[in-house]
């Protein structure tokens, strides 16, 4: 398993966290997602490496911005 950490801009509530988690759970290999609204962080556990472009697209589609993109 591989742990990936991201900063997501624009999160303000639990609904935001749910939207982001739902967007990321469909990426290939994702087994677990933890979203912390207070720190704007998202931790994704996957069976291998995730393509940052895929993560960016999923976060963007949910209406948020991946920091550093």
HUTA-V936836 format. One record per pair of residues at least 6 apart in sequence whose C-alpha atoms are under 7 Angstrom apart, sorted by the first residue. I is the first residue (numbers start at 1). J is the second residue. D is the distance in whole Angstrom. If there is no record, write none. Layout:
I,J,D / I,J,D
This chain:
1,45,6 / 1,46,6 / 1,47,5 / 1,48,6 / 2,45,6 / 2,46,5 / 2,47,6 / 2,48,6 / 2,49,7 / 3,43,7 / 3,44,6 / 3,45,5 / 3,46,7 / 4,43,6 / 4,44,5 / 4,45,6 / 5,41,7 / 5,42,6 / 5,43,5 / 5,44,6 / 6,41,6 / 6,42,5 / 6,43,6 / 7,40,5 / 7,41,5 / 7,42,6 / 7,66,6 / 7,67,5 / 8,40,5 / 8,41,6 / 8,64,7 / 8,65,6 / 8,66,5 / 8,67,6 / 9,40,6 / 9,64,6 / 9,65,5 / 9,66,6 / 9,67,6 / 10,64,6 / 10,65,7 / 11,17,7 / 11,37,6 / 11,40,6 / 12,37,6 / 13,37,6 / 17,35,6 / 17,37,7 / 19,62,6 / 20,59,6 / 20,62,6 / 21,33,6 / 23,58,5 / 23,59,7 / 23,62,6 / 24,55,7 / 24,58,6 / 29,46,5 / 29,47,5 / 29,48,7 / 30,44,7 / 30,45,6 / 30,46,4 / 30,47,7 / 31,45,6 / 31,46,5 / 32,44,6 / 32,45,5 / 32,46,7 / 33,43,6 / 33,44,5 / 33,45,6 / 34,42,6 / 34,43,5 / 34,44,7 / 35,41,6 / 35,42,4 / 35,43,6 / 36,42,6 / 56,66,6 / 59,65,6 / 59,66,6
